[in-house]
Amino acid sequence: MRSQEYVQLHALLEEIRSTVDGDQYMTDAFAAYDTQPIRPAHVHRSKADHRRAIFLLLAGIRDTIDARTTAEVAARY
């Protein structure tokens, strides 16, 4: 991927985060992302920086979805 594509993907994942963040099941899923300094607006940063931020966002999204799914399954039984 090109650097611009990493920045665009980073911005898209930030939007997805805003829909899953604040979930009652996960409070610190995005702690690792929040402590790193790279944001989508930092277009001058390297592809590697944005790639790392993307992986941290994906991990937070995954953890939030896993926690929500686990809680919903537990509530059924």
C-alpha positions in Angstrom: 0.0 0.0 0.0 1.0 3.6 -0.5 1.4 6.0 2.4 -1.8 7.8 1.5 -3.7 4.6 1.6 -2.4 3.9 5.1 -3.6 7.3 6.2 -7.0 6.8 4.7 -7.4 3.4 6.3 -6.2 4.9 9.6 -8.9 7.6 9.3 -11.6 5.0 8.5 -10.7 2.9 11.5 -10.9 6.0 13.7 -14.5 6.4 12.5 -15.3 2.7 13.2 -13.8 3.1 16.7 -16.2 6.0 17.4 -19.1 3.6 16.8 -17.8 0.8 19.1 -15.9 3.0 21.7 -17.7 3.7 24.9 -19.1 0.2 25.0 -20.2 -0.9 28.4 -18.2 -4.1 28.1 -14.8 -2.7 27.3 -13.3 0.3 29.0 -9.6 0.0 28.0 -9.6 -1.7 24.6 -8.1 1.4 23.0 -5.6 2.3 25.7 -2.6 1.2 23.6 -3.8 3.3 20.7 -4.5 6.3 22.9 -1.0 6.4 24.3 0.8 6.4 20.9 1.1 9.8 19.3 0.1 9.0 15.6 -3.3 10.2 14.4 -4.8 10.2 10.9 -4.1 13.9 10.6 -0.4 13.3 10.9 0.1 12.8 7.1 3.8 13.6 7.3 4.5 10.5 9.4 5.9 7.3 7.9 3.9 4.3 6.6 5.3 2.3 9.4 3.9 4.7 12.0 0.4 4.6 10.5 0.6 0.8 10.1 1.4 0.4 13.8 -1.5 2.7 14.7 -3.8 0.7 12.4 -2.9 -2.5 14.1 -3.5 -1.0 17.5 -7.0 0.3 16.4 -7.8 -3.1 14.9 -6.8 -4.8 18.2 -9.1 -2.5 20.1 -12.0 -3.0 17.8 -11.5 -6.8 17.9 -11.3 -6.8 21.7 -14.5 -4.7 22.0 -16.4 -7.0 19.7 -15.1 -10.1 21.5 -16.2 -8.6 24.9 -19.6 -7.7 23.6 -20.2 -11.1 22.0 -19.0 -12.9 25.2 -21.3 -10.7 27.4 -24.3 -11.3 25.1 -23.8 -15.1 25.1 -23.4 -15.1 28.9 -26.6 -13.1 29.2 -28.6 -15.7 27.2 -27.6 -18.6 29.4 
